[in-house]
Amino acid sequence: MLALTRKANESIMIGSDIEVTILEIRGEQIKLGISAPKSVPVYRKEVYVQIQDANKEAADQQNPVDALKKLF
């Protein structure tokens, strides 16, 4: 993990097309701005984990034999 120190209105670049800017610092909270291409999904981690869990659950429930039977 790379740890950087940034002040308000300072940015970091991820690759050549993703920019993360510190918008505001208030007590123990910071507000981030993320500029990324529309093809790059950006999620809060807890939302990303929920999506992954839901996808895994859906895949586990799908029986390939039953899915083929439904097609015919």
N, C-alpha and C positions, 0 to 999 in steps of 0.2 A: 504494500500500500504506500502510495506517495502522499505525504502530508505537507501541505503548503500553508503559508501565512498570507492572507489577503486582507485588505481593508475595503471599506464600502466603495463601490464604483470601480473596483479592480476586478479583473477577469483572469480565467485560465482557458487555454485552448486544449481540446481533445481532438487529436488529428487536425485536419485543416478545415473542418466544417462544423464543429460543435464548440460553442463558447458558453462557459458558465461564469456568470457575473454575480458578485455580491451586491445586492441591491440595498440591503438595510441590515443593521446590527442593532438589536434591541435586547439588552440583558443577556439571557442565555439562548436567545433565538436569533437566527439569521434568516434573511429572505434571499433566496437564490433566483436568478433568472437564467433560463437555459434556452439558447438558440441552437436549433438543430434542424436538419432537413426533415421534411414530412415523412420520409421513408424510414426515419429512425424513431421508434417508439420510445417515449419517456414516461416512466411511471414512478410513483413513490414505491419504496421497496415493499411495504405491507400490501399494496394493491397488486404488485407484480407476483408476490408469493400466493395471493388468493387466486389469481388467474392461473398460475402454474398448477396449484392444487386442484382447481376445478377441471382443468384439462386432463390431468392425470386420472382423476375420478371418472371422467367421461370415457377415457380410453380403457380403463379397467372394466367398466360396465359393459362395454361393447364386445360381445362375443362374435368373433369373425364368422363362425358357422351360421349363427342366427342372422347376421347381417346379409350373408349370401342368400339364405333362404328367403329373406324379405325382398331381395331383388328379383327373384323368380317367382 
